[in-house]
Amino acid sequence: MGKKRFQSRIITVKCFRLDPSVDSRRRYQEYKVPLVFGMSVTNVLDFIYDNIDCSLAYYANCHRGVCGRCAMLVNGKRRLACTELVTDDVTLEPLPGYRVVRDLVVEGI
């Protein structure tokens, strides 16, 4: 049997946004991103930052699942953004229990 071809398609990425120095309330912002087979959450965030919104704050350190700095909620589950693959629409939020520095960046990890 032949391999199934993965078709690139557009997904919706819903990101938590908060800058405590200027925002009084948290909010979510949606982005449309072309999903390519094998993209991690970090790859998706890099695409948003590089092509749509360079004001989005997130961690992108080791890219190997070693340091843990990119930990966040991915569709409500604790995951490492650098190792978690994206297959469909996704909601990204900072880890609960930590002070939000800005957007997906928290203090103390």
Gaussian input, Z-matrix of N, CA and C with variables (Angstrom, degrees):
# hf/3-21g

backbone

0 1
 N
 C     1     B1
 C     2     B2     1     A1
 N     3     B3     2     A2     1     D1
 C     4     B4     3     A3     2     D2
 C     5     B5     4     A4     3     D3
 N     6     B6     5     A5     4     D4
 C     7     B7     6     A6     5     D5
 C     8     B8     7     A7     6     D6
 N     9     B9     8     A8     7     D7
 C    10    B10     9     A9     8     D8
 C    11    B11    10    A10     9     D9
 N    12    B12    11    A11    10    D10
 C    13    B13    12    A12    11    D11
 C    14    B14    13    A13    12    D12
 N    15    B15    14    A14    13    D13
 C    16    B16    15    A15    14    D14
 C    17    B17    16    A16    15    D15
 N    18    B18    17    A17    16    D16
 C    19    B19    18    A18    17    D17
 C    20    B20    19    A19    18    D18
 N    21    B21    20    A20    19    D19
 C    22    B22    21    A21    20    D20
 C    23    B23    22    A22    21    D21
 N    24    B24    23    A23    22    D22
 C    25    B25    24    A24    23    D23
 C    26    B26    25    A25    24    D24
 N    27    B27    26    A26    25    D25
 C    28    B28    27    A27    26    D26
 C    29    B29    28    A28    27    D27
 N    30    B30    29    A29    28    D28
 C    31    B31    30    A30    29    D29
 C    32    B32    31    A31    30    D30
 N    33    B33    32    A32    31    D31
 C    34    B34    33    A33    32    D32
 C    35    B35    34    A34    33    D33
 N    36    B36    35    A35    34    D34
 C    37    B37    36    A36    35    D35
 C    38    B38    37    A37    36    D36
 N    39    B39    38    A38    37    D37
 C    40    B40    39    A39    38    D38
 C    41    B41    40    A40    39    D39
 N    42    B42    41    A41    40    D40
 C    43    B43    42    A42    41    D41
 C    44    B44    43    A43    42    D42
 N    45    B45    44    A44    43    D43
 C    46    B46    45    A45    44    D44
 C    47    B47    46    A46    45    D45
 N    48    B48    47    A47    46    D46
 C    49    B49    48    A48    47    D47
 C    50    B50    49    A49    48    D48
 N    51    B51    50    A50    49    D49
 C    52    B52    51    A51    50    D50
 C    53    B53    52    A52    51    D51
 N    54    B54    53    A53    52    D52
 C    55    B55    54    A54    53    D53
 C    56    B56    55    A55    54    D54
 N    57    B57    56    A56    55    D55
 C    58    B58    57    A57    56    D56
 C    59    B59    58    A58    57    D57
 N    60    B60    59    A59    58    D58
 C    61    B61    60    A60    59    D59
 C    62    B62    61    A61    60    D60
 N    63    B63    62    A62    61    D61
 C    64    B64    63    A63    62    D62
 C    65    B65    64    A64    63    D63
 N    66    B66    65    A65    64    D64
 C    67    B67    66    A66    65    D65
 C    68    B68    67    A67    66    D66
 N    69    B69    68    A68    67    D67
 C    70    B70    69    A69    68    D68
 C    71    B71    70    A70    69    D69
 N    72    B72    71    A71    70    D70
 C    73    B73    72    A72    71    D71
 C    74    B74    73    A73    72    D72
 N    75    B75    74    A74    73    D73
 C    76    B76    75    A75    74    D74
 C    77    B77    76    A76    75    D75
 N    78    B78    77    A77    76    D76
 C    79    B79    78    A78    77    D77
 C    80    B80    79    A79    78    D78
 N    81    B81    80    A80    79    D79
 C    82    B82    81    A81    80    D80
 C    83    B83    82    A82    81    D81
 N    84    B84    83    A83    82    D82
 C    85    B85    84    A84    83    D83
 C    86    B86    85    A85    84    D84
 N    87    B87    86    A86    85    D85
 C    88    B88    87    A87    86    D86
 C    89    B89    88    A88    87    D87
 N    90    B90    89    A89    88    D88
 C    91    B91    90    A90    89    D89
 C    92    B92    91    A91    90    D90
 N    93    B93    92    A92    91    D91
 C    94    B94    93    A93    92    D92
 C    95    B95    94    A94    93    D93
 N    96    B96    95    A95    94    D94
 C    97    B97    96    A96    95    D95
 C    98    B98    97    A97    96    D96
 N    99    B99    98    A98    97    D97
 C   100   B100    99    A99    98    D98
 C   101   B101   100   A100    99    D99
 N   102   B102   101   A101   100   D100
 C   103   B103   102   A102   101   D101
 C   104   B104   103   A103   102   D102
 N   105   B105   104   A104   103   D103
 C   106   B106   105   A105   104   D104
 C   107   B107   106   A106   105   D105
 N   108   B108   107   A107   106   D106
 C   109   B109   108   A108   107   D107
 C   110   B110   109   A109   108   D108
 N   111   B111   110   A110   109   D109
 C   112   B112   111   A111   110   D110
 C   113   B113   112   A112   111   D111
 N   114   B114   113   A113   112   D112
 C   115   B115   114   A114   113   D113
 C   116   B116   115   A115   114   D114
 N   117   B117   116   A116   115   D115
 C   118   B118   117   A117   116   D116
 C   119   B119   118   A118   117   D117
 N   120   B120   119   A119   118   D118
 C   121   B121   120   A120   119   D119
 C   122   B122   121   A121   120   D120
 N   123   B123   122   A122   121   D121
 C   124   B124   123   A123   122   D122
 C   125   B125   124   A124   123   D123
 N   126   B126   125   A125   124   D124
 C   127   B127   126   A126   125   D125
 C   128   B128   127   A127   126   D126
 N   129   B129   128   A128   127   D127
 C   130   B130   129   A129   128   D128
 C   131   B131   130   A130   129   D129
 N   132   B132   131   A131   130   D130
 C   133   B133   132   A132   131   D131
 C   134   B134   133   A133   132   D132
 N   135   B135   134   A134   133   D133
 C   136   B136   135   A135   134   D134
 C   137   B137   136   A136   135   D135
 N   138   B138   137   A137   136   D136
 C   139   B139   138   A138   137   D137
 C   140   B140   139   A139   138   D138
 N   141   B141   140   A140   139   D139
 C   142   B142   141   A141   140   D140
 C   143   B143   142   A142   141   D141
 N   144   B144   143   A143   142   D142
 C   145   B145   144   A144   143   D143
 C   146   B146   145   A145   144   D144
 N   147   B147   146   A146   145   D145
 C   148   B148   147   A147   146   D146
 C   149   B149   148   A148   147   D147
 N   150   B150   149   A149   148   D148
 C   151   B151   150   A150   149   D149
 C   152   B152   151   A151   150   D150
 N   153   B153   152   A152   151   D151
 C   154   B154   153   A153   152   D152
 C   155   B155   154   A154   153   D153
 N   156   B156   155   A155   154   D154
 C   157   B157   156   A156   155   D155
 C   158   B158   157   A157   156   D156
 N   159   B159   158   A158   157   D157
 C   160   B160   159   A159   158   D158
 C   161   B161   160   A160   159   D159
 N   162   B162   161   A161   160   D160
 C   163   B163   162   A162   161   D161
 C   164   B164   163   A163   162   D162
 N   165   B165   164   A164   163   D163
 C   166   B166   165   A165   164   D164
 C   167   B167   166   A166   165   D165
 N   168   B168   167   A167   166   D166
 C   169   B169   168   A168   167   D167
 C   170   B170   169   A169   168   D168
 N   171   B171   170   A170   169   D169
 C   172   B172   171   A171   170   D170
 C   173   B173   172   A172   171   D171
 N   174   B174   173   A173   172   D172
 C   175   B175   174   A174   173   D173
 C   176   B176   175   A175   174   D174
 N   177   B177   176   A176   175   D175
 C   178   B178   177   A177   176   D176
 C   179   B179   178   A178   177   D177
 N   180   B180   179   A179   178   D178
 C   181   B181   180   A180   179   D179
 C   182   B182   181   A181   180   D180
 N   183   B183   182   A182   181   D181
 C   184   B184   183   A183   182   D182
 C   185   B185   184   A184   183   D183
 N   186   B186   185   A185   184   D184
 C   187   B187   186   A186   185   D185
 C   188   B188   187   A187   186   D186
 N   189   B189   188   A188   187   D187
 C   190   B190   189   A189   188   D188
 C   191   B191   190   A190   189   D189
 N   192   B192   191   A191   190   D190
 C   193   B193   192   A192   191   D191
 C   194   B194   193   A193   192   D192
 N   195   B195   194   A194   193   D193
 C   196   B196   195   A195   194   D194
 C   197   B197   196   A196   195   D195
 N   198   B198   197   A197   196   D196
 C   199   B199   198   A198   197   D197
 C   200   B200   199   A199   198   D198
 N   201   B201   200   A200   199   D199
 C   202   B202   201   A201   200   D200
 C   203   B203   202   A202   201   D201
 N   204   B204   203   A203   202   D202
 C   205   B205   204   A204   203   D203
 C   206   B206   205   A205   204   D204
 N   207   B207   206   A206   205   D205
 C   208   B208   207   A207   206   D206
 C   209   B209   208   A208   207   D207
 N   210   B210   209   A209   208   D208
 C   211   B211   210   A210   209   D209
 C   212   B212   211   A211   210   D210
 N   213   B213   212   A212   211   D211
 C   214   B214   213   A213   212   D212
 C   215   B215   214   A214   213   D213
 N   216   B216   215   A215   214   D214
 C   217   B217   216   A216   215   D215
 C   218   B218   217   A217   216   D216
 N   219   B219   218   A218   217   D217
 C   220   B220   219   A219   218   D218
 C   221   B221   220   A220   219   D219
 N   222   B222   221   A221   220   D220
 C   223   B223   222   A222   221   D221
 C   224   B224   223   A223   222   D222
 N   225   B225   224   A224   223   D223
 C   226   B226   225   A225   224   D224
 C   227   B227   226   A226   225   D225
 N   228   B228   227   A227   226   D226
 C   229   B229   228   A228   227   D227
 C   230   B230   229   A229   228   D228
 N   231   B231   230   A230   229   D229
 C   232   B232   231   A231   230   D230
 C   233   B233   232   A232   231   D231
 N   234   B234   233   A233   232   D232
 C   235   B235   234   A234   233   D233
 C   236   B236   235   A235   234   D234
 N   237   B237   236   A236   235   D235
 C   238   B238   237   A237   236   D236
 C   239   B239   238   A238   237   D237
 N   240   B240   239   A239   238   D238
 C   241   B241   240   A240   239   D239
 C   242   B242   241   A241   240   D240
 N   243   B243   242   A242   241   D241
 C   244   B244   243   A243   242   D242
 C   245   B245   244   A244   243   D243
 N   246   B246   245   A245   244   D244
 C   247   B247   246   A246   245   D245
 C   248   B248   247   A247   246   D246
 N   249   B249   248   A248   247   D247
 C   250   B250   249   A249   248   D248
 C   251   B251   250   A250   249   D249
 N   252   B252   251   A251   250   D250
 C   253   B253   252   A252   251   D251
 C   254   B254   253   A253   252   D252
 N   255   B255   254   A254   253   D253
 C   256   B256   255   A255   254   D254
 C   257   B257   256   A256   255   D255
 N   258   B258   257   A257   256   D256
 C   259   B259   258   A258   257   D257
 C   260   B260   259   A259   258   D258
 N   261   B261   260   A260   259   D259
 C   262   B262   261   A261   260   D260
 C   263   B263   262   A262   261   D261
 N   264   B264   263   A263   262   D262
 C   265   B265   264   A264   263   D263
 C   266   B266   265   A265   264   D264
 N   267   B267   266   A266   265   D265
 C   268   B268   267   A267   266   D266
 C   269   B269   268   A268   267   D267
 N   270   B270   269   A269   268   D268
 C   271   B271   270   A270   269   D269
 C   272   B272   271   A271   270   D270
 N   273   B273   272   A272   271   D271
 C   274   B274   273   A273   272   D272
 C   275   B275   274   A274   273   D273
 N   276   B276   275   A275   274   D274
 C   277   B277   276   A276   275   D275
 C   278   B278   277   A277   276   D276
 N   279   B279   278   A278   277   D277
 C   280   B280   279   A279   278   D278
 C   281   B281   280   A280   279   D279
 N   282   B282   281   A281   280   D280
 C   283   B283   282   A282   281   D281
 C   284   B284   283   A283   282   D282
 N   285   B285   284   A284   283   D283
 C   286   B286   285   A285   284   D284
 C   287   B287   286   A286   285   D285
 N   288   B288   287   A287   286   D286
 C   289   B289   288   A288   287   D287
 C   290   B290   289   A289   288   D288
 N   291   B291   290   A290   289   D289
 C   292   B292   291   A291   290   D290
 C   293   B293   292   A292   291   D291
 N   294   B294   293   A293   292   D292
 C   295   B295   294   A294   293   D293
 C   296   B296   295   A295   294   D294
 N   297   B297   296   A296   295   D295
 C   298   B298   297   A297   296   D296
 C   299   B299   298   A298   297   D297
 N   300   B300   299   A299   298   D298
 C   301   B301   300   A300   299   D299
 C   302   B302   301   A301   300   D300
 N   303   B303   302   A302   301   D301
 C   304   B304   303   A303   302   D302
 C   305   B305   304   A304   303   D303
 N   306   B306   305   A305   304   D304
 C   307   B307   306   A306   305   D305
 C   308   B308   307   A307   306   D306
 N   309   B309   308   A308   307   D307
 C   310   B310   309   A309   308   D308
 C   311   B311   310   A310   309   D309
 N   312   B312   311   A311   310   D310
 C   313   B313   312   A312   311   D311
 C   314   B314   313   A313   312   D312
 N   315   B315   314   A314   313   D313
 C   316   B316   315   A315   314   D314
 C   317   B317   316   A316   315   D315
 N   318   B318   317   A317   316   D316
 C   319   B319   318   A318   317   D317
 C   320   B320   319   A319   318   D318
 N   321   B321   320   A320   319   D319
 C   322   B322   321   A321   320   D320
 C   323   B323   322   A322   321   D321
 N   324   B324   323   A323   322   D322
 C   325   B325   324   A324   323   D323
 C   326   B326   325   A325   324   D324

   B1=1.4550
   B2=1.5159
   B3=1.3051
   B4=1.4595
   B5=1.5172
   B6=1.3243
   B7=1.4527
   B8=1.5183
   B9=1.3227
   B10=1.4550
   B11=1.5163
   B12=1.2961
   B13=1.4666
   B14=1.5115
   B15=1.3055
   B16=1.4577
   B17=1.5109
   B18=1.2940
   B19=1.4584
   B20=1.5221
   B21=1.3196
   B22=1.4505
   B23=1.5242
   B24=1.3218
   B25=1.4563
   B26=1.5136
   B27=1.3098
   B28=1.4592
   B29=1.5316
   B30=1.3245
   B31=1.4648
   B32=1.5263
   B33=1.3239
   B34=1.4554
   B35=1.5163
   B36=1.3135
   B37=1.4617
   B38=1.5231
   B39=1.3133
   B40=1.4617
   B41=1.5250
   B42=1.3417
   B43=1.4658
   B44=1.5225
   B45=1.3162
   B46=1.4591
   B47=1.5220
   B48=1.3222
   B49=1.4682
   B50=1.5197
   B51=1.3221
   B52=1.4605
   B53=1.5194
   B54=1.3049
   B55=1.4565
   B56=1.5238
   B57=1.3451
   B58=1.4664
   B59=1.5205
   B60=1.3395
   B61=1.4655
   B62=1.5287
   B63=1.3466
   B64=1.4734
   B65=1.5280
   B66=1.3299
   B67=1.4693
   B68=1.5242
   B69=1.3198
   B70=1.4606
   B71=1.5295
   B72=1.3328
   B73=1.4611
   B74=1.5192
   B75=1.3303
   B76=1.4612
   B77=1.5244
   B78=1.3228
   B79=1.4579
   B80=1.5188
   B81=1.3186
   B82=1.4545
   B83=1.5174
   B84=1.3125
   B85=1.4602
   B86=1.5152
   B87=1.3242
   B88=1.4578
   B89=1.5216
   B90=1.3231
   B91=1.4603
   B92=1.5177
   B93=1.3008
   B94=1.4607
   B95=1.5245
   B96=1.3277
   B97=1.4660
   B98=1.5251
   B99=1.3463
   B100=1.4685
   B101=1.5300
   B102=1.3180
   B103=1.4583
   B104=1.5134
   B105=1.3184
   B106=1.4574
   B107=1.5256
   B108=1.3095
   B109=1.4619
   B110=1.5257
   B111=1.3269
   B112=1.4587
   B113=1.5187
   B114=1.3329
   B115=1.4641
   B116=1.5228
   B117=1.3298
   B118=1.4629
   B119=1.5296
   B120=1.3166
   B121=1.4617
   B122=1.5266
   B123=1.3140
   B124=1.4738
   B125=1.5266
   B126=1.3220
   B127=1.4651
   B128=1.5244
   B129=1.3250
   B130=1.4642
   B131=1.5288
   B132=1.3354
   B133=1.4670
   B134=1.5248
   B135=1.3259
   B136=1.4685
   B137=1.5277
   B138=1.3364
   B139=1.4687
   B140=1.5240
   B141=1.3360
   B142=1.4689
   B143=1.5209
   B144=1.3284
   B145=1.4654
   B146=1.5327
   B147=1.3154
   B148=1.4656
   B149=1.5308
   B150=1.3395
   B151=1.4614
   B152=1.5242
   B153=1.3288
   B154=1.4666
   B155=1.5218
   B156=1.3297
   B157=1.4649
   B158=1.5288
   B159=1.3175
   B160=1.4635
   B161=1.5315
   B162=1.3250
   B163=1.4619
   B164=1.5334
   B165=1.3277
   B166=1.4593
   B167=1.5301
   B168=1.3416
   B169=1.4653
   B170=1.5267
   B171=1.3394
   B172=1.4588
   B173=1.5154
   B174=1.3291
   B175=1.4612
   B176=1.5190
   B177=1.3117
   B178=1.4692
   B179=1.5240
   B180=1.3216
   B181=1.4629
   B182=1.5186
   B183=1.3177
   B184=1.4653
   B185=1.5326
   B186=1.3293
   B187=1.4736
   B188=1.5317
   B189=1.3472
   B190=1.4616
   B191=1.5204
   B192=1.3141
   B193=1.4576
   B194=1.5101
   B195=1.3274
   B196=1.4549
   B197=1.5288
   B198=1.3148
   B199=1.4676
   B200=1.5249
   B201=1.3190
   B202=1.4572
   B203=1.5091
   B204=1.3147
   B205=1.4707
   B206=1.5316
   B207=1.3170
   B208=1.4630
   B209=1.5314
   B210=1.3339
   B211=1.4610
   B212=1.5286
   B213=1.3396
   B214=1.4592
   B215=1.5153
   B216=1.3142
   B217=1.4558
   B218=1.5211
   B219=1.3212
   B220=1.4567
   B221=1.5245
   B222=1.3199
   B223=1.4698
   B224=1.5262
   B225=1.3442
   B226=1.4544
   B227=1.5169
   B228=1.3209
   B229=1.4599
   B230=1.5309
   B231=1.3309
   B232=1.4695
   B233=1.5225
   B234=1.3272
   B235=1.4606
   B236=1.5257
   B237=1.3368
   B238=1.4628
   B239=1.5203
   B240=1.3130
   B241=1.4700
   B242=1.5245
   B243=1.3194
   B244=1.4683
   B245=1.5256
   B246=1.3334
   B247=1.4680
   B248=1.5241
   B249=1.3204
   B250=1.4639
   B251=1.5297
   B252=1.3312
   B253=1.4631
   B254=1.5200
   B255=1.3080
   B256=1.4601
   B257=1.5254
   B258=1.3249
   B259=1.4647
   B260=1.5182
   B261=1.3373
   B262=1.4607
   B263=1.5266
   B264=1.3408
   B265=1.4611
   B266=1.5271
   B267=1.3373
   B268=1.4591
   B269=1.5271
   B270=1.3346
   B271=1.4625
   B272=1.5176
   B273=1.3325
   B274=1.4654
   B275=1.5186
   B276=1.3384
   B277=1.4538
   B278=1.5239
   B279=1.3468
   B280=1.4702
   B281=1.5224
   B282=1.3288
   B283=1.4572
   B284=1.5260
   B285=1.3145
   B286=1.4630
   B287=1.5257
   B288=1.3237
   B289=1.4614
   B290=1.5126
   B291=1.3184
   B292=1.4728
   B293=1.5227
   B294=1.3299
   B295=1.4588
   B296=1.5225
   B297=1.3278
   B298=1.4617
   B299=1.5155
   B300=1.3234
   B301=1.4698
   B302=1.5227
   B303=1.3282
   B304=1.4685
   B305=1.5150
   B306=1.3030
   B307=1.4677
   B308=1.5309
   B309=1.3242
   B310=1.4639
   B311=1.5296
   B312=1.3180
   B313=1.4641
   B314=1.5274
   B315=1.3308
   B316=1.4654
   B317=1.5191
   B318=1.3310
   B319=1.4555
   B320=1.5171
   B321=1.3141
   B322=1.4544
   B323=1.5129
   B324=1.3111
   B325=1.4768
   B326=1.5224
   A1=109.90
   A2=115.28
   A3=120.40
   A4=111.63
   A5=116.24
   A6=121.08
   A7=109.42
   A8=115.79
   A9=120.86
   A10=107.93
   A11=117.01
   A12=120.37
   A13=109.43
   A14=116.19
   A15=121.06
   A16=108.42
   A17=116.23
   A18=121.57
   A19=109.21
   A20=117.15
   A21=120.87
   A22=107.51
   A23=115.71
   A24=119.77
   A25=109.28
   A26=116.00
   A27=121.71
   A28=109.04
   A29=115.65
   A30=120.91
   A31=109.34
   A32=116.00
   A33=122.10
   A34=108.68
   A35=115.74
   A36=122.42
   A37=106.71
   A38=115.73
   A39=122.11
   A40=107.86
   A41=116.75
   A42=122.20
   A43=111.59
   A44=114.92
   A45=122.22
   A46=107.90
   A47=116.72
   A48=121.17
   A49=109.73
   A50=116.50
   A51=122.28
   A52=108.43
   A53=115.97
   A54=121.99
   A55=105.46
   A56=117.56
   A57=120.54
   A58=114.57
   A59=117.70
   A60=119.58
   A61=112.57
   A62=117.29
   A63=119.54
   A64=113.79
   A65=118.31
   A66=121.21
   A67=110.68
   A68=115.59
   A69=119.35
   A70=111.07
   A71=116.42
   A72=120.68
   A73=110.57
   A74=114.55
   A75=119.00
   A76=108.62
   A77=115.19
   A78=120.17
   A79=108.16
   A80=115.71
   A81=121.78
   A82=108.48
   A83=115.37
   A84=120.90
   A85=108.10
   A86=115.66
   A87=120.55
   A88=110.80
   A89=114.62
   A90=122.34
   A91=108.11
   A92=116.48
   A93=122.62
   A94=107.09
   A95=116.15
   A96=121.29
   A97=109.17
   A98=117.31
   A99=118.96
   A100=109.63
   A101=115.91
   A102=121.51
   A103=109.44
   A104=115.22
   A105=122.22
   A106=106.69
   A107=117.27
   A108=122.26
   A109=110.83
   A110=116.08
   A111=121.36
   A112=114.81
   A113=118.30
   A114=120.06
   A115=110.52
   A116=115.10
   A117=120.88
   A118=108.27
   A119=115.82
   A120=120.08
   A121=109.47
   A122=117.10
   A123=120.14
   A124=110.84
   A125=118.28
   A126=120.73
   A127=110.94
   A128=116.99
   A129=121.69
   A130=109.88
   A131=116.77
   A132=120.37
   A133=111.11
   A134=117.01
   A135=120.29
   A136=110.69
   A137=117.40
   A138=120.60
   A139=110.12
   A140=116.82
   A141=119.83
   A142=109.65
   A143=116.78
   A144=121.10
   A145=111.66
   A146=117.34
   A147=121.71
   A148=113.92
   A149=117.74
   A150=120.08
   A151=116.41
   A152=117.24
   A153=118.45
   A154=113.03
   A155=116.95
   A156=120.01
   A157=110.39
   A158=116.26
   A159=120.36
   A160=112.63
   A161=117.76
   A162=119.83
   A163=112.20
   A164=118.34
   A165=122.08
   A166=110.10
   A167=116.28
   A168=121.34
   A169=110.28
   A170=116.07
   A171=122.98
   A172=108.36
   A173=116.50
   A174=120.82
   A175=110.35
   A176=115.76
   A177=122.21
   A178=106.30
   A179=116.38
   A180=120.90
   A181=113.10
   A182=116.91
   A183=120.89
   A184=114.04
   A185=117.96
   A186=122.91
   A187=112.89
   A188=117.37
   A189=120.29
   A190=113.30
   A191=118.49
   A192=120.82
   A193=113.68
   A194=117.61
   A195=121.30
   A196=112.10
   A197=117.93
   A198=120.50
   A199=113.55
   A200=118.47
   A201=121.53
   A202=115.48
   A203=117.97
   A204=121.00
   A205=112.77
   A206=117.62
   A207=120.91
   A208=112.57
   A209=117.81
   A210=120.83
   A211=110.05
   A212=115.11
   A213=121.78
   A214=108.54
   A215=115.82
   A216=120.03
   A217=108.14
   A218=115.69
   A219=122.56
   A220=105.72
   A221=115.46
   A222=120.31
   A223=111.39
   A224=115.52
   A225=121.78
   A226=115.95
   A227=118.41
   A228=121.61
   A229=110.23
   A230=116.21
   A231=120.54
   A232=109.30
   A233=115.83
   A234=121.35
   A235=109.25
   A236=115.54
   A237=121.48
   A238=107.38
   A239=116.74
   A240=121.30
   A241=112.03
   A242=117.11
   A243=119.51
   A244=113.45
   A245=117.59
   A246=119.57
   A247=113.35
   A248=117.39
   A249=121.15
   A250=109.95
   A251=116.13
   A252=120.50
   A253=110.60
   A254=116.00
   A255=122.77
   A256=108.35
   A257=115.61
   A258=120.14
   A259=112.82
   A260=116.70
   A261=120.85
   A262=108.65
   A263=116.23
   A264=120.11
   A265=109.26
   A266=115.73
   A267=119.14
   A268=110.17
   A269=115.72
   A270=123.02
   A271=107.86
   A272=116.44
   A273=122.56
   A274=109.36
   A275=116.00
   A276=122.18
   A277=109.64
   A278=117.00
   A279=119.09
   A280=110.19
   A281=116.10
   A282=120.44
   A283=110.06
   A284=117.49
   A285=119.90
   A286=110.50
   A287=115.71
   A288=120.19
   A289=114.26
   A290=116.96
   A291=121.77
   A292=108.68
   A293=116.07
   A294=120.53
   A295=108.55
   A296=115.99
   A297=120.83
   A298=109.17
   A299=115.61
   A300=121.33
   A301=107.97
   A302=115.95
   A303=122.78
   A304=108.98
   A305=116.74
   A306=123.99
   A307=111.55
   A308=117.84
   A309=121.82
   A310=113.17
   A311=117.10
   A312=122.99
   A313=108.74
   A314=116.08
   A315=120.73
   A316=110.23
   A317=115.38
   A318=121.04
   A319=109.94
   A320=117.40
   A321=120.77
   A322=116.10
   A323=118.34
   A324=118.79
   A325=108.15
   D1=143.88
   D2=179.25
   D3=-76.02
   D4=158.49
   D5=177.33
   D6=-72.51
   D7=145.27
   D8=174.37
   D9=-73.96
   D10=129.67
   D11=176.87
   D12=-82.18
   D13=132.75
   D14=176.71
   D15=-86.43
   D16=122.44
   D17=177.86
   D18=-91.03
   D19=127.73
   D20=173.86
   D21=-64.99
   D22=138.09
   D23=179.20
   D24=-146.37
   D25=167.37
   D26=-178.64
   D27=-91.14
   D28=130.55
   D29=174.87
   D30=-116.51
   D31=164.23
   D32=174.74
   D33=-103.27
   D34=127.42
   D35=177.56
   D36=-112.83
   D37=118.05
   D38=-179.32
   D39=-102.94
   D40=113.12
   D41=-175.01
   D42=-110.40
   D43=135.83
   D44=171.75
   D45=-66.07
   D46=134.60
   D47=177.89
   D48=-129.80
   D49=131.45
   D50=175.07
   D51=-164.17
   D52=125.87
   D53=170.02
   D54=-120.03
   D55=98.42
   D56=-174.45
   D57=-56.53
   D58=-21.82
   D59=179.98
   D60=-74.29
   D61=-19.04
   D62=-179.42
   D63=-131.66
   D64=-22.13
   D65=-176.53
   D66=-98.40
   D67=138.84
   D68=175.05
   D69=-96.19
   D70=-18.31
   D71=-179.13
   D72=-134.85
   D73=146.93
   D74=175.64
   D75=-76.66
   D76=157.84
   D77=179.86
   D78=-151.31
   D79=171.99
   D80=175.55
   D81=-122.08
   D82=143.20
   D83=177.91
   D84=-125.07
   D85=135.71
   D86=-179.11
   D87=-101.96
   D88=141.08
   D89=178.01
   D90=-128.82
   D91=145.18
   D92=173.70
   D93=-99.86
   D94=124.09
   D95=-173.81
   D96=-130.95
   D97=135.58
   D98=173.86
   D99=-73.85
   D100=119.63
   D101=-179.68
   D102=-88.43
   D103=126.68
   D104=177.08
   D105=-115.42
   D106=140.46
   D107=-178.94
   D108=-49.44
   D109=131.01
   D110=176.58
   D111=91.00
   D112=3.44
   D113=179.73
   D114=-72.53
   D115=133.81
   D116=173.67
   D117=-91.02
   D118=171.45
   D119=175.41
   D120=-58.72
   D121=-40.85
   D122=178.43
   D123=-61.85
   D124=-41.29
   D125=176.72
   D126=-60.07
   D127=-41.20
   D128=178.83
   D129=-64.26
   D130=-45.17
   D131=178.53
   D132=-64.19
   D133=-39.19
   D134=176.50
   D135=-60.97
   D136=-41.77
   D137=178.18
   D138=-61.35
   D139=-45.35
   D140=179.39
   D141=-60.45
   D142=-48.80
   D143=-177.98
   D144=-61.75
   D145=-44.77
   D146=-175.94
   D147=-75.26
   D148=-28.49
   D149=-170.66
   D150=-121.02
   D151=-17.80
   D152=-173.95
   D153=-124.73
   D154=-50.10
   D155=-170.46
   D156=-148.70
   D157=97.51
   D158=-178.06
   D159=-78.66
   D160=4.98
   D161=176.71
   D162=-91.04
   D163=-8.03
   D164=-179.15
   D165=-70.44
   D166=126.99
   D167=-178.49
   D168=-104.43
   D169=131.49
   D170=178.50
   D171=-160.24
   D172=161.64
   D173=176.66
   D174=-88.49
   D175=140.95
   D176=172.36
   D177=-146.32
   D178=88.52
   D179=-174.70
   D180=-101.95
   D181=-92.11
   D182=-168.31
   D183=-81.10
   D184=-25.84
   D185=-178.61
   D186=61.88
   D187=20.15
   D188=-178.67
   D189=-132.36
   D190=5.40
   D191=-178.85
   D192=74.41
   D193=24.63
   D194=-176.09
   D195=-100.86
   D196=-47.61
   D197=-170.42
   D198=-81.71
   D199=-29.69
   D200=179.50
   D201=80.42
   D202=0.80
   D203=-177.78
   D204=-65.72
   D205=-24.58
   D206=-176.45
   D207=-90.80
   D208=12.78
   D209=-179.69
   D210=-61.17
   D211=136.39
   D212=179.16
   D213=-160.56
   D214=173.81
   D215=173.31
   D216=-87.32
   D217=124.83
   D218=176.59
   D219=-116.04
   D220=110.17
   D221=-174.02
   D222=52.17
   D223=41.31
   D224=175.01
   D225=82.61
   D226=2.24
   D227=-179.32
   D228=-117.49
   D229=141.05
   D230=178.23
   D231=-67.66
   D232=123.53
   D233=-178.74
   D234=-146.26
   D235=161.59
   D236=170.54
   D237=-93.24
   D238=123.85
   D239=-176.51
   D240=-61.48
   D241=-30.78
   D242=-175.69
   D243=-75.96
   D244=-20.34
   D245=-178.46
   D246=-112.90
   D247=-13.75
   D248=-177.50
   D249=-81.15
   D250=118.38
   D251=179.73
   D252=-81.78
   D253=144.91
   D254=179.71
   D255=-101.28
   D256=130.44
   D257=179.75
   D258=-123.53
   D259=-11.78
   D260=-177.08
   D261=-159.53
   D262=-172.51
   D263=176.63
   D264=-51.65
   D265=148.52
   D266=-172.98
   D267=-145.49
   D268=145.29
   D269=173.68
   D270=-113.56
   D271=129.38
   D272=-176.62
   D273=-118.45
   D274=129.47
   D275=-178.62
   D276=-139.66
   D277=155.50
   D278=176.07
   D279=-70.04
   D280=158.97
   D281=177.50
   D282=-63.86
   D283=136.60
   D284=176.77
   D285=-71.44
   D286=153.89
   D287=177.56
   D288=89.27
   D289=-0.21
   D290=178.06
   D291=-120.80
   D292=150.97
   D293=177.03
   D294=-74.33
   D295=129.37
   D296=178.17
   D297=-77.89
   D298=122.59
   D299=175.93
   D300=-80.84
   D301=-48.95
   D302=173.80
   D303=-170.60
   D304=133.09
   D305=177.22
   D306=51.66
   D307=-112.39
   D308=-176.96
   D309=-95.83
   D310=4.94
   D311=-179.38
   D312=-93.45
   D313=125.36
   D314=177.35
   D315=-119.74
   D316=159.81
   D317=-179.91
   D318=-91.04
   D319=137.23
   D320=170.53
   D321=103.64
   D322=5.06
   D323=176.87
   D324=-96.77

